Structure formats: C-alpha cells, structure tokens
Amino acid sequence: MFSVGIRFTEDDFGITHLASMFHQDWRLSGSARDVVMSYVAQTSDPFVLALAEDALRLAASGDAGTVATLWECATGSYHRLNGDSVSGLGWFREVADICERGLTQAAVHANLEVGESAYGAFTGRVVAEIDELEPALDEAIASNPMASIPGAVSALRVCASDICPELAFRVLLRFLMEYSCEIDHDLYARFVELGHEFSYGEFVVSRISFLMR
C-alpha cells in the first residue's frame, strides 16, 4: 500500500483533498459519485492510491457515525452523509471501489489493503491539539447553525485514537479552514512541526496560516 511517508505532492491528498472538491457549488458537477469519478480520472496515480488508503481505513473502522461526521468536517458540511441514502461506511467503500477501478484501468497494480496505522506514536500529540482546540471548534460550530456538525470534536478524537492520528490531523486542518477558526502562532508552529514529521508537502499546513491572529 502506498504510504504518505513518501512525499509525492506539495499540496493535500487523500480524503481531505477529495473533500475540497465538495464546495458549495459541487452539485453543478453531478452526483457525489460523479465528483469522485472525475477526481480519480483527472488526478495522478499517487493521489488515487492515497485516496484509496484513506477510504479503506475509514471503511474498516466499522464506525459509521464517526466516519460520516469526519467527512462532514472535511467538507464543511457541504456533503452530508447522514441525510443521504448511503452510510458513512458505505460511502467510503464506494470511494475505495472507484479508486480500485480507476487504478485497474490505468494498469496500476497495488495491494489495496490497510493494516494498523504507522503513525500510532503520534496519537497523544494529535489528541492533545484537538483537546486544546475544542472550545474554538465548538464556538465555530455554534456560530454556523446552517453548517452545524454534532459530535465533530468527539469524532476527531476517535479518529486520532482508533483509526489514524495522521488522518485525524489532516481532517482537523480542513475543519479549521472550513470554519475559519482563529489560531495563535504557537499552535501554528506546532502544526508545522507535526507536518514535517508526517512528511507533508509545503502547503498542507501552510494553507491555514491566514488563520493566525
């Protein structure tokens, strides 16, 4: 399986990159499935492999509510799964299936299986950052009633402790950006350090620098 430890882009990747395609006008591009199929068709193989890894990991978690909430955090609630006919687990299985078909058509042979996260050592650090940000995250949700995501902070914690702390960190970054949560310079510096340790490209963390106050 592809590893995010191998830097292949300076920008975001995986489900958080796909989530950025679900902006306020995404329905003009068709169904949610159409958006995923277009993403897989138009991005390079490493992006598709990274998306497949995230999707399979979330689908394997067995926690439909948590993964649906994580997706809504990443999309800024522009695509809600709880109101759709597909569950959180079903959605990520579908995303993984689309990735697998795209890779097969591109003659890319990959072992699309996920095991235990390689980033378990970072669980405590990521959970600590989520805990520190909880008041700001709750306030941001409360101030956006049309985009409220019940259980968002809890879902981020579960992702960090039970699914993958690296993935939880990327979803946290998307959440902060989607809800314009202000952060201080010390917190941003810690995020940059985590980004380096996760071998992120330049813009994965720096895209939230405008939130510093």
N, C-alpha and C positions, 0 to 999 in steps of 0.2 A: 504494500500500500504506500502511496505517496506520502511523504512527510513534510509538514510545514517547516521543519528544521532546515529544509533545502530552500533557500530563498529563490523564488522564480519571478517575483514581481515587487515593485516598489509600492504598490497600492494594496488594497484589501483583497480578500479571497474567500472562498468557501461560502457558507450560507449568508454571512454578513455582506459579502459582495453582491450576491444574488438579491438580498433584501433591498439593496439600494435601487434596484430596478422597479420595486413596488412603491413608487412615489404617488402623489395624489392623482396623477393622470394615467396610471398604469392600465386602467381598463380600456383605454383607447387602443391598446395593443392586442386586445382579445382577452381570452380567459387566463387564469393564473397558470394553467398548464402551458398555454401558448407562450407566456413570458419565459417560463423555464426552458422550453424547447428552443426558443430564439436565443437565449443566453448560451445554451450548450452548443448550438450551431455556430455561434459567432465568436466564441472565445477559444483560446488555445487549449490543448490537452491538459497542461498542468492545472489550469483553472477548473476544468471539468473534473479532474481527479480530486482536487481539493474539495470541491462541492460534494462529490460523491462520499468522501470520507466523513465530512460533517453530517450529511444527511443520514448515512448509515449509523453513525454513532448516536444520533438523536433518536432514530427509529428503534435502535436496540435498547434504549433506556427503559422502554416499557411504560413510561410516564406520560400519557397523552396530554394531560393538562399542563404539565410543566413545559413540554416542548412547544405546545401551542402558544403559551404565554411568551416563551423566549422568541418565537418567530414574530409575535406582535410587537415585542420590544424592539426587535431589529428593524421592522418595517415602519415603526412609528404608528402602529395600529392601522396602517393603510390597507393591510390584508389581514383580516381576522379569520382564524380557522374555526373558532367555536361557533360561529354563525354559519359556517359552510357545511356542506354535506360530508366533508372529509374530516377525519380526526387529525390531531397533531401527528400521531404515529403514521397514519395513512398518507398524510401529505409528504412526509419525509421519505417514506418508502417509494412514493411516486416520483419524487425528485431523484432519488437514487436510481430508479429504473430508467428514467430518461437519460441520466448520465451514462449508465451502462450501455444503453442502445447507441448513444452518440459515440462512445468510445469504440464500440464494436464496428460501427460504420466507418470509423477512421482507422480501423485496423490496429487499434491500441490494445494490447493485451495486459491487463492489470489484475492483481488479486484484490478484488473489491470486498475485503473483509476488514473488520476493525476489532482490535483487541483492547486491552487495558490502555488507558491514556499514558503517553510517555511523559506527561507533564504533572504527574501526581505530586511531585515535590513542591510545586507552586500553589497548591490548594490553599494553604494557610494565608499566603500573601494576597491572593486574589479575594478570598472571603473577607479579609481584613479591610481591603479597599471598598468592597461592597458595603460592609458594615458602616464604614466611615461616611459613605455617601448616602446612606439610607434616608436621612432627613431631607436632603436635597432632592433625591429621587421621588420621595413621597410628595414633596411640595410641588414638583414639576407635574406629577400626575394629577394632583388635586387642582392645579391651575389650568388644566386642559381637559375639562369634563367630556368633551366630544371625543377625546383620544385616551380615555382612562383605561388602564390595564391593571385590573385587580390581581394582586399576588405577584407583581413584577419582581420585587426585591427578593421575595422567597424563591422564585423560580431561578433567579441568577445565582443564589446561594446553592440551590440543589445542583445546578449545572456545574458550578465550581467544585463541589464536594463529591458528587456522584457520577458526573458524566465526563467533563474535561475542563480543567481550570483555564486552559488557553482559549478554548471556545467561549467560555463564560466571559473572559476578558474582552474578546472581540465584540460580543453582544453588548457588554457594558459600554464600550466605546460608541457603538451605534446608538444606544439608548441616550447617552449623554448628548450626542449630536442632534438626534431627532427631537429631543425635548429641551434643547438649549439650556442645559444645566450648567451654571457657573462653577468653575473650579479654581483653586488657588495655584500659585506657582510651585509650591512644594509637592502637591498632589500630581501636577503635570510632570514634574521631574521624576517622580516615582513611576509614573506610567511610561515615560520614555525608557527608563531603565528596564522595566518589565518587557517592553517591546524589543529591546536589544537582546534580552535573554530568550525571547521567543523567536529570535532571528527574523523579525519583521522587516519589511522594506521601509523606506523613509517615510512614506505618507500614511501608514496605518494608524500611527498615534498622532503625528503632527497635524492631521486634518481637524483635530479638536482643539488646537492651540488657540483658536479665536474665542474659546470659552473662558480663557484665563482672565481673572479680574484681580 
